Amino acid sequence: MNGMGERVKSLRTQGGITQAELAEKIFVSESYIALIESGKRNPSSEIVTKLSGFFGVSADYLLNGDYSGDDSLRVGEWRSLARGRSPREIEGALKLVRSFFDSIDDVK
């Protein structure tokens, strides 16, 4: 398995989605996702862009394992936590996070 394939598989499993679900979201076949994850296929730049957008990470991270400042937000993890939640639940979570950061700012 290559580095990129490992990173795609890790992001996918952390997000709790199957290869079939990921394939559907980025408009490729399930077998193509399996080939990427196994390192037997290098995706085109278009597919790298779709994967990075879906997971909320940079293309640099997918290709090289390098984190950019945006990746520190762990957008993909936030997205997976929100998946299946109602708009009311998501808004409640946002209020909690905002309140938490406000309280930290008040201490400074």
N, CA, C and O atoms as CSV, one atom per row, in Angstrom:
chain,resi,resn,atom,element,x,y,z
A,1,MET,N,N,0.850,-1.179,0.000
A,1,MET,CA,C,0.000,0.000,0.000
A,1,MET,C,C,0.894,1.241,0.000
A,1,MET,O,O,1.915,1.283,0.687
A,2,ASN,N,N,0.503,2.236,-0.768
A,2,ASN,CA,C,1.292,3.466,-0.800
A,2,ASN,C,C,0.777,4.465,0.219
A,2,ASN,O,O,-0.269,4.250,0.831
A,3,GLY,N,N,1.499,5.541,0.399
A,3,GLY,CA,C,1.120,6.535,1.386
A,3,GLY,C,C,-0.229,7.164,1.131
A,3,GLY,O,O,-1.042,7.302,2.045
A,4,MET,N,N,-0.472,7.550,-0.126
A,4,MET,CA,C,-1.746,8.193,-0.417
A,4,MET,C,C,-2.896,7.227,-0.192
A,4,MET,O,O,-3.908,7.599,0.403
A,5,GLY,N,N,-2.760,6.018,-0.650
A,5,GLY,CA,C,-3.807,5.018,-0.450
A,5,GLY,C,C,-4.110,4.799,1.022
A,5,GLY,O,O,-5.269,4.664,1.414
A,6,GLU,N,N,-3.071,4.764,1.827
A,6,GLU,CA,C,-3.245,4.609,3.269
A,6,GLU,C,C,-4.000,5.796,3.854
A,6,GLU,O,O,-4.880,5.630,4.699
A,7,ARG,N,N,-3.646,7.001,3.395
A,7,ARG,CA,C,-4.317,8.197,3.915
A,7,ARG,C,C,-5.788,8.235,3.500
A,7,ARG,O,O,-6.647,8.594,4.306
A,8,VAL,N,N,-6.083,7.872,2.258
A,8,VAL,CA,C,-7.478,7.846,1.808
A,8,VAL,C,C,-8.272,6.824,2.625
A,8,VAL,O,O,-9.378,7.110,3.082
A,9,LYS,N,N,-7.701,5.636,2.802
A,9,LYS,CA,C,-8.401,4.600,3.575
A,9,LYS,C,C,-8.623,5.052,5.013
A,9,LYS,O,O,-9.699,4.847,5.574
A,10,SER,N,N,-7.610,5.664,5.606
A,10,SER,CA,C,-7.730,6.128,6.987
A,10,SER,C,C,-8.822,7.191,7.115
A,10,SER,O,O,-9.651,7.128,8.023
A,11,LEU,N,N,-8.821,8.160,6.211
A,11,LEU,CA,C,-9.850,9.200,6.248
A,11,LEU,C,C,-11.238,8.604,6.051
A,11,LEU,O,O,-12.198,9.001,6.711
A,12,ARG,N,N,-11.331,7.649,5.138
A,12,ARG,CA,C,-12.621,7.019,4.859
A,12,ARG,C,C,-13.121,6.250,6.067
A,12,ARG,O,O,-14.285,6.382,6.446
A,13,THR,N,N,-12.268,5.456,6.672
A,13,THR,CA,C,-12.708,4.654,7.817
A,13,THR,C,C,-12.984,5.522,9.037
A,13,THR,O,O,-13.905,5.232,9.801
A,14,GLN,N,N,-12.197,6.588,9.234
A,14,GLN,CA,C,-12.471,7.528,10.328
A,14,GLN,C,C,-13.827,8.186,10.154
A,14,GLN,O,O,-14.520,8.487,11.126
A,15,GLY,N,N,-14.194,8.404,8.899
A,15,GLY,CA,C,-15.483,9.015,8.606
A,15,GLY,C,C,-16.635,8.027,8.646
A,15,GLY,O,O,-17.798,8.415,8.531
A,16,GLY,N,N,-16.313,6.742,8.811
A,16,GLY,CA,C,-17.348,5.723,8.914
A,16,GLY,C,C,-18.099,5.471,7.622
A,16,GLY,O,O,-19.289,5.157,7.639
A,17,ILE,N,N,-17.400,5.610,6.492
A,17,ILE,CA,C,-18.070,5.344,5.223
A,17,ILE,C,C,-17.392,4.204,4.484
A,17,ILE,O,O,-16.204,3.941,4.677
A,18,THR,N,N,-18.145,3.541,3.651
A,18,THR,CA,C,-17.626,2.413,2.872
A,18,THR,C,C,-16.978,2.914,1.591
A,18,THR,O,O,-17.129,4.075,1.213
A,19,GLN,N,N,-16.258,2.023,0.934
A,19,GLN,CA,C,-15.682,2.369,-0.358
A,19,GLN,C,C,-16.793,2.713,-1.352
A,19,GLN,O,O,-16.644,3.625,-2.164
A,20,ALA,N,N,-17.889,1.989,-1.284
A,20,ALA,CA,C,-19.015,2.241,-2.193
A,20,ALA,C,C,-19.603,3.631,-1.960
A,20,ALA,O,O,-19.926,4.335,-2.917
A,21,GLU,N,N,-19.743,4.030,-0.697
A,21,GLU,CA,C,-20.285,5.357,-0.393
A,21,GLU,C,C,-19.354,6.464,-0.874
A,21,GLU,O,O,-19.805,7.461,-1.439
A,22,LEU,N,N,-18.047,6.285,-0.648
A,22,LEU,CA,C,-17.079,7.277,-1.113
A,22,LEU,C,C,-17.121,7.365,-2.636
A,22,LEU,O,O,-17.132,8.460,-3.198
A,23,ALA,N,N,-17.143,6.227,-3.291
A,23,ALA,CA,C,-17.180,6.201,-4.752
A,23,ALA,C,C,-18.391,6.963,-5.282
A,23,ALA,O,O,-18.284,7.721,-6.246
A,24,GLU,N,N,-19.526,6.759,-4.653
A,24,GLU,CA,C,-20.747,7.448,-5.072
A,24,GLU,C,C,-20.616,8.960,-4.894
A,24,GLU,O,O,-21.064,9.731,-5.743
A,25,LYS,N,N,-20.003,9.378,-3.793
A,25,LYS,CA,C,-19.870,10.809,-3.492
A,25,LYS,C,C,-18.959,11.538,-4.474
A,25,LYS,O,O,-19.182,12.710,-4.779
A,26,ILE,N,N,-17.921,10.838,-4.974
A,26,ILE,CA,C,-16.988,11.516,-5.883
A,26,ILE,C,C,-17.132,11.026,-7.323
A,26,ILE,O,O,-16.313,11.359,-8.180
A,27,PHE,N,N,-18.177,10.232,-7.587
A,27,PHE,CA,C,-18.536,9.822,-8.945
A,27,PHE,C,C,-17.484,8.954,-9.636
A,27,PHE,O,O,-17.113,9.195,-10.785
A,28,VAL,N,N,-17.017,7.943,-8.911
A,28,VAL,CA,C,-16.127,6.927,-9.487
A,28,VAL,C,C,-16.659,5.564,-9.069
A,28,VAL,O,O,-17.638,5.478,-8.327
A,29,SER,N,N,-16.024,4.506,-9.540
A,29,SER,CA,C,-16.468,3.164,-9.162
A,29,SER,C,C,-15.854,2.741,-7.830
A,29,SER,O,O,-14.811,3.247,-7.416
A,30,GLU,N,N,-16.520,1.813,-7.184
A,30,GLU,CA,C,-16.005,1.268,-5.922
A,30,GLU,C,C,-14.661,0.590,-6.155
A,30,GLU,O,O,-13.762,0.697,-5.321
A,31,SER,N,N,-14.513,-0.104,-7.276
A,31,SER,CA,C,-13.249,-0.787,-7.558
A,31,SER,C,C,-12.104,0.217,-7.733
A,31,SER,O,O,-10.958,-0.088,-7.401
A,32,TYR,N,N,-12.407,1.403,-8.249
A,32,TYR,CA,C,-11.392,2.445,-8.400
A,32,TYR,C,C,-10.898,2.904,-7.032
A,32,TYR,O,O,-9.700,3.108,-6.836
A,33,ILE,N,N,-11.816,3.066,-6.093
A,33,ILE,CA,C,-11.426,3.437,-4.720
A,33,ILE,C,C,-10.539,2.344,-4.131
A,33,ILE,O,O,-9.528,2.637,-3.493
A,34,ALA,N,N,-10.915,1.095,-4.343
A,34,ALA,CA,C,-10.108,-0.021,-3.829
A,34,ALA,C,C,-8.706,-0.002,-4.426
A,34,ALA,O,O,-7.729,-0.263,-3.723
A,35,LEU,N,N,-8.600,0.305,-5.715
A,35,LEU,CA,C,-7.287,0.376,-6.359
A,35,LEU,C,C,-6.449,1.519,-5.796
A,35,LEU,O,O,-5.245,1.361,-5.596
A,36,ILE,N,N,-7.069,2.662,-5.541
A,36,ILE,CA,C,-6.348,3.794,-4.940
A,36,ILE,C,C,-5.843,3.409,-3.552
A,36,ILE,O,O,-4.676,3.621,-3.222
A,37,GLU,N,N,-6.738,2.840,-2.745
A,37,GLU,CA,C,-6.361,2.491,-1.366
A,37,GLU,C,C,-5.274,1.424,-1.312
A,37,GLU,O,O,-4.463,1.409,-0.385
A,38,SER,N,N,-5.252,0.542,-2.288
A,38,SER,CA,C,-4.235,-0.520,-2.296
A,38,SER,C,C,-2.922,-0.051,-2.923
A,38,SER,O,O,-1.929,-0.779,-2.904
A,39,GLY,N,N,-2.915,1.166,-3.478
A,39,GLY,CA,C,-1.705,1.686,-4.101
A,39,GLY,C,C,-1.485,1.180,-5.506
A,39,GLY,O,O,-0.406,1.371,-6.067
A,40,LYS,N,N,-2.483,0.539,-6.089
A,40,LYS,CA,C,-2.356,-0.002,-7.439
A,40,LYS,C,C,-2.760,0.998,-8.514
A,40,LYS,O,O,-2.578,0.753,-9.706
A,41,ARG,N,N,-3.309,2.122,-8.079
A,41,ARG,CA,C,-3.744,3.152,-9.029
A,41,ARG,C,C,-3.478,4.518,-8.438
A,41,ARG,O,O,-3.830,4.786,-7.290
A,42,ASN,N,N,-2.856,5.380,-9.223
A,42,ASN,CA,C,-2.662,6.763,-8.822
A,42,ASN,C,C,-3.789,7.584,-9.435
A,42,ASN,O,O,-3.960,7.579,-10.654
A,43,PRO,N,N,-4.554,8.284,-8.618
A,43,PRO,CA,C,-5.685,9.044,-9.147
A,43,PRO,C,C,-5.237,10.280,-9.910
A,43,PRO,O,O,-4.156,10.821,-9.675
A,44,SER,N,N,-6.083,10.709,-10.817
A,44,SER,CA,C,-5.829,11.941,-11.566
A,44,SER,C,C,-5.920,13.130,-10.620
A,44,SER,O,O,-6.406,13.013,-9.494
A,45,SER,N,N,-5.443,14.276,-11.098
A,45,SER,CA,C,-5.530,15.482,-10.272
A,45,SER,C,C,-6.985,15.832,-9.993
A,45,SER,O,O,-7.289,16.367,-8.927
A,46,GLU,N,N,-7.887,15.545,-10.918
A,46,GLU,CA,C,-9.315,15.803,-10.707
A,46,GLU,C,C,-9.851,14.980,-9.539
A,46,GLU,O,O,-10.619,15.486,-8.720
A,47,ILE,N,N,-9.446,13.713,-9.462
A,47,ILE,CA,C,-9.916,12.838,-8.377
A,47,ILE,C,C,-9.268,13.243,-7.061
A,47,ILE,O,O,-9.920,13.200,-6.018
A,48,VAL,N,N,-8.007,13.633,-7.087
A,48,VAL,CA,C,-7.341,14.119,-5.863
A,48,VAL,C,C,-8.091,15.339,-5.335
A,48,VAL,O,O,-8.307,15.465,-4.130
A,49,THR,N,N,-8.486,16.230,-6.233
A,49,THR,CA,C,-9.244,17.418,-5.836
A,49,THR,C,C,-10.581,17.034,-5.223
A,49,THR,O,O,-10.981,17.601,-4.206
A,50,LYS,N,N,-11.276,16.079,-5.831
A,50,LYS,CA,C,-12.559,15.626,-5.291
A,50,LYS,C,C,-12.377,14.981,-3.918
A,50,LYS,O,O,-13.166,15.230,-3.006
A,51,LEU,N,N,-11.342,14.155,-3.768
A,51,LEU,CA,C,-11.078,13.503,-2.487
A,51,LEU,C,C,-10.733,14.530,-1.413
A,51,LEU,O,O,-11.237,14.458,-0.293
A,52,SER,N,N,-9.877,15.478,-1.756
A,52,SER,CA,C,-9.479,16.478,-0.751
A,52,SER,C,C,-10.675,17.326,-0.343
A,52,SER,O,O,-10.820,17.666,0.831
A,53,GLY,N,N,-11.530,17.670,-1.292
A,53,GLY,CA,C,-12.726,18.430,-0.960
A,53,GLY,C,C,-13.690,17.641,-0.101
A,53,GLY,O,O,-14.265,18.171,0.849
A,54,PHE,N,N,-13.866,16.375,-0.435
A,54,PHE,CA,C,-14.788,15.543,0.338
A,54,PHE,C,C,-14.315,15.372,1.775
A,54,PHE,O,O,-15.101,15.488,2.715
A,55,PHE,N,N,-13.023,15.097,1.938
A,55,PHE,CA,C,-12.494,14.848,3.276
A,55,PHE,C,C,-12.113,16.120,4.023
A,55,PHE,O,O,-11.863,16.079,5.227
A,56,GLY,N,N,-12.068,17.246,3.322
A,56,GLY,CA,C,-11.712,18.496,3.978
A,56,GLY,C,C,-10.243,18.570,4.346
A,56,GLY,O,O,-9.883,19.135,5.379
A,57,VAL,N,N,-9.398,18.002,3.504
A,57,VAL,CA,C,-7.948,18.080,3.705
A,57,VAL,C,C,-7.327,18.630,2.435
A,57,VAL,O,O,-7.978,18.676,1.391
A,58,SER,N,N,-6.083,19.044,2.517
A,58,SER,CA,C,-5.414,19.580,1.335
A,58,SER,C,C,-4.955,18.453,0.418
A,58,SER,O,O,-4.769,17.314,0.846
A,59,ALA,N,N,-4.779,18.801,-0.852
A,59,ALA,CA,C,-4.211,17.845,-1.798
A,59,ALA,C,C,-2.795,17.466,-1.362
A,59,ALA,O,O,-2.377,16.320,-1.530
A,60,ASP,N,N,-2.058,18.430,-0.800
A,60,ASP,CA,C,-0.712,18.141,-0.282
A,60,ASP,C,C,-0.747,17.023,0.745
A,60,ASP,O,O,0.106,16.135,0.739
A,61,TYR,N,N,-1.735,17.071,1.623
A,61,TYR,CA,C,-1.834,16.013,2.629
A,61,TYR,C,C,-2.086,14.672,1.960
A,61,TYR,O,O,-1.425,13.687,2.289
A,62,LEU,N,N,-3.026,14.615,1.031
A,62,LEU,CA,C,-3.318,13.341,0.368
A,62,LEU,C,C,-2.102,12.814,-0.380
A,62,LEU,O,O,-1.777,11.630,-0.294
A,63,LEU,N,N,-1.438,13.692,-1.111
A,63,LEU,CA,C,-0.325,13.258,-1.955
A,63,LEU,C,C,0.957,12.975,-1.180
A,63,LEU,O,O,1.667,12.011,-1.469
A,64,ASN,N,N,1.246,13.817,-0.197
A,64,ASN,CA,C,2.558,13.748,0.472
A,64,ASN,C,C,2.507,13.529,1.970
A,64,ASN,O,O,3.538,13.277,2.594
A,65,GLY,N,N,1.328,13.622,2.555
A,65,GLY,CA,C,1.227,13.500,3.998
A,65,GLY,C,C,1.553,14.787,4.718
A,65,GLY,O,O,1.667,14.801,5.943
A,66,ASP,N,N,1.708,15.891,3.961
A,66,ASP,CA,C,2.037,17.187,4.552
A,66,ASP,C,C,0.762,17.907,4.955
A,66,ASP,O,O,-0.166,18.041,4.157
A,67,TYR,N,N,0.724,18.363,6.180
A,67,TYR,CA,C,-0.425,19.125,6.663
A,67,TYR,C,C,-0.236,20.593,6.370
A,67,TYR,O,O,0.864,21.127,6.512
A,68,SER,N,N,-1.296,21.241,5.964
A,68,SER,CA,C,-1.287,22.696,5.845
A,68,SER,C,C,-2.030,23.242,7.053
A,68,SER,O,O,-2.587,22.472,7.835
A,69,GLY,N,N,-2.046,24.524,7.210
A,69,GLY,CA,C,-2.762,25.134,8.325
A,69,GLY,C,C,-4.231,24.756,8.342
A,69,GLY,O,O,-4.807,24.571,9.414
A,70,ASP,N,N,-4.850,24.639,7.170
A,70,ASP,CA,C,-6.265,24.292,7.097
A,70,ASP,C,C,-6.541,22.899,7.649
A,70,ASP,O,O,-7.594,22.663,8.241
A,71,ASP,N,N,-5.609,21.983,7.460
A,71,ASP,CA,C,-5.818,20.624,7.923
A,71,ASP,C,C,-5.858,20.534,9.443
A,71,ASP,O,O,-6.438,19.601,9.999
A,72,SER,N,N,-5.243,21.503,10.113
A,72,SER,CA,C,-5.249,21.463,11.570
A,72,SER,C,C,-6.660,21.597,12.119
A,72,SER,O,O,-6.916,21.235,13.267
A,73,LEU,N,N,-7.578,22.117,11.308
A,73,LEU,CA,C,-8.967,22.230,11.732
A,73,LEU,C,C,-9.673,20.875,11.718
A,73,LEU,O,O,-10.748,20.718,12.297
A,74,ARG,N,N,-9.060,19.907,11.054
A,74,ARG,CA,C,-9.602,18.547,10.979
A,74,ARG,C,C,-11.039,18.566,10.464
A,74,ARG,O,O,-11.950,17.986,11.056
A,75,VAL,N,N,-11.200,19.251,9.348
A,75,VAL,CA,C,-12.520,19.442,8.762
A,75,VAL,C,C,-13.205,18.110,8.492
A,75,VAL,O,O,-14.403,17.963,8.736
A,76,GLY,N,N,-12.451,17.147,7.992
A,76,GLY,CA,C,-13.050,15.844,7.718
A,76,GLY,C,C,-13.614,15.182,8.958
A,76,GLY,O,O,-14.669,14.550,8.911
A,77,GLU,N,N,-12.907,15.329,10.067
A,77,GLU,CA,C,-13.395,14.754,11.319
A,77,GLU,C,C,-14.658,15.462,11.789
A,77,GLU,O,O,-15.600,14.813,12.243
A,78,TRP,N,N,-14.686,16.792,11.683
A,78,TRP,CA,C,-15.895,17.544,12.046
A,78,TRP,C,C,-17.063,17.102,11.171
A,78,TRP,O,O,-18.180,16.908,11.651
A,79,ARG,N,N,-16.783,16.947,9.873
A,79,ARG,CA,C,-17.841,16.536,8.942
A,79,ARG,C,C,-18.397,15.169,9.313
A,79,ARG,O,O,-19.610,14.962,9.286
A,80,SER,N,N,-17.525,14.245,9.656
A,80,SER,CA,C,-18.004,12.901,10.009
A,80,SER,C,C,-18.797,12.913,11.312
A,80,SER,O,O,-19.743,12.142,11.470
A,81,LEU,N,N,-18.418,13.779,12.239
A,81,LEU,CA,C,-19.172,13.890,13.486
A,81,LEU,C,C,-20.575,14.442,13.247
A,81,LEU,O,O,-21.527,14.069,13.932
A,82,ALA,N,N,-20.685,15.328,12.273
A,82,ALA,CA,C,-21.978,15.958,11.986
A,82,ALA,C,C,-22.869,15.112,11.084
A,82,ALA,O,O,-24.075,15.346,11.000
A,83,ARG,N,N,-22.276,14.130,10.413
A,83,ARG,CA,C,-23.041,13.311,9.467
A,83,ARG,C,C,-24.194,12.624,10.187
A,83,ARG,O,O,-24.002,11.985,11.221
A,84,GLY,N,N,-25.383,12.762,9.632
A,84,GLY,CA,C,-26.564,12.116,10.187
A,84,GLY,C,C,-27.237,12.892,11.302
A,84,GLY,O,O,-28.260,12.461,11.833
A,85,ARG,N,N,-26.669,14.036,11.660
A,85,ARG,CA,C,-27.252,14.864,12.723
A,85,ARG,C,C,-28.254,15.839,12.122
A,85,ARG,O,O,-28.151,16.224,10.957
A,86,SER,N,N,-29.202,16.220,12.922
A,86,SER,CA,C,-30.210,17.183,12.467
A,86,SER,C,C,-29.599,18.584,12.471
A,86,SER,O,O,-28.610,18.831,13.161
A,87,PRO,N,N,-30.190,19.499,11.700
A,87,PRO,CA,C,-29.707,20.893,11.734
A,87,PRO,C,C,-29.727,21.469,13.148
A,87,PRO,O,O,-28.845,22.246,13.514
A,88,ARG,N,N,-30.716,21.098,13.933
A,88,ARG,CA,C,-30.798,21.586,15.317
A,88,ARG,C,C,-29.623,21.075,16.154
A,88,ARG,O,O,-29.044,21.830,16.935
A,89,GLU,N,N,-29.269,19.797,15.992
A,89,GLU,CA,C,-28.129,19.232,16.732
A,89,GLU,C,C,-26.820,19.901,16.317
A,89,GLU,O,O,-25.972,20.192,17.160
A,90,ILE,N,N,-26.660,20.142,15.019
A,90,ILE,CA,C,-25.438,20.777,14.525
A,90,ILE,C,C,-25.335,22.203,15.054
A,90,ILE,O,O,-24.258,22.633,15.468
A,91,GLU,N,N,-26.427,22.930,15.044
A,91,GLU,CA,C,-26.417,24.294,15.567
A,91,GLU,C,C,-26.095,24.297,17.067
A,91,GLU,O,O,-25.366,25.165,17.548
A,92,GLY,N,N,-26.639,23.329,17.797
A,92,GLY,CA,C,-26.334,23.216,19.226
A,92,GLY,C,C,-24.854,22.957,19.467
A,92,GLY,O,O,-24.259,23.528,20.381
A,93,ALA,N,N,-24.262,22.097,18.646
A,93,ALA,CA,C,-22.832,21.808,18.772
A,93,ALA,C,C,-22.003,23.054,18.465
A,93,ALA,O,O,-21.017,23.331,19.148
A,94,LEU,N,N,-22.398,23.796,17.447
A,94,LEU,CA,C,-21.683,25.034,17.112
A,94,LEU,C,C,-21.750,26.039,18.255
A,94,LEU,O,O,-20.764,26.712,18.556
A,95,LYS,N,N,-22.912,26.140,18.890
A,95,LYS,CA,C,-23.049,27.054,20.032
A,95,LYS,C,C,-22.123,26.649,21.171
A,95,LYS,O,O,-21.510,27.501,21.814
A,96,LEU,N,N,-22.024,25.340,21.417
A,96,LEU,CA,C,-21.117,24.861,22.467
A,96,LEU,C,C,-19.665,25.193,22.151
A,96,LEU,O,O,-18.920,25.633,23.027
A,97,VAL,N,N,-19.266,24.986,20.914
A,97,VAL,CA,C,-17.889,25.272,20.518
A,97,VAL,C,C,-17.606,26.766,20.622
A,97,VAL,O,O,-16.567,27.179,21.137
A,98,ARG,N,N,-18.539,27.567,20.130
A,98,ARG,CA,C,-18.358,29.028,20.231
A,98,ARG,C,C,-18.234,29.457,21.689
A,98,ARG,O,O,-17.366,30.261,22.031
A,99,SER,N,N,-19.096,28.925,22.544
A,99,SER,CA,C,-19.065,29.258,23.962
A,99,SER,C,C,-17.729,28.849,24.586
A,99,SER,O,O,-17.155,29.589,25.386
A,100,PHE,N,N,-17.249,27.683,24.218
A,100,PHE,CA,C,-15.959,27.206,24.719
A,100,PHE,C,C,-14.845,28.175,24.335
A,100,PHE,O,O,-14.055,28.581,25.187
A,101,PHE,N,N,-14.778,28.547,23.059
A,101,PHE,CA,C,-13.735,29.461,22.622
A,101,PHE,C,C,-13.886,30.843,23.234
A,101,PHE,O,O,-12.889,31.485,23.565
A,102,ASP,N,N,-15.106,31.304,23.388
A,102,ASP,CA,C,-15.332,32.595,24.062
A,102,ASP,C,C,-14.799,32.557,25.497
A,102,ASP,O,O,-14.187,33.518,25.962
A,103,SER,N,N,-15.038,31.429,26.202
A,103,SER,CA,C,-14.562,31.330,27.582
A,103,SER,C,C,-13.045,31.308,27.651
A,103,SER,O,O,-12.467,31.840,28.598
A,104,ILE,N,N,-12.395,30.708,26.677
A,104,ILE,CA,C,-10.935,30.701,26.635
A,104,ILE,C,C,-10.431,32.115,26.380
A,104,ILE,O,O,-9.473,32.565,27.009
A,105,ASP,N,N,-11.084,32.812,25.452
A,105,ASP,CA,C,-10.676,34.179,25.139
A,105,ASP,C,C,-10.842,35.100,26.340
A,105,ASP,O,O,-10.043,36.015,26.539
A,106,ASP,N,N,-11.876,34.863,27.140
A,106,ASP,CA,C,-12.114,35.692,28.322
A,106,ASP,C,C,-11.015,35.511,29.372
A,106,ASP,O,O,-10.701,36.447,30.107
A,107,VAL,N,N,-10.436,34.324,29.446
A,107,VAL,CA,C,-9.391,34.028,30.429
A,107,VAL,C,C,-8.086,34.723,30.062
A,107,VAL,O,O,-7.319,35.115,30.941
A,108,LYS,N,N,-7.835,34.875,28.774
A,108,LYS,CA,C,-6.578,35.485,28.309
A,108,LYS,C,C,-6.525,36.885,28.706
A,108,LYS,O,O,-5.549,37.574,28.411
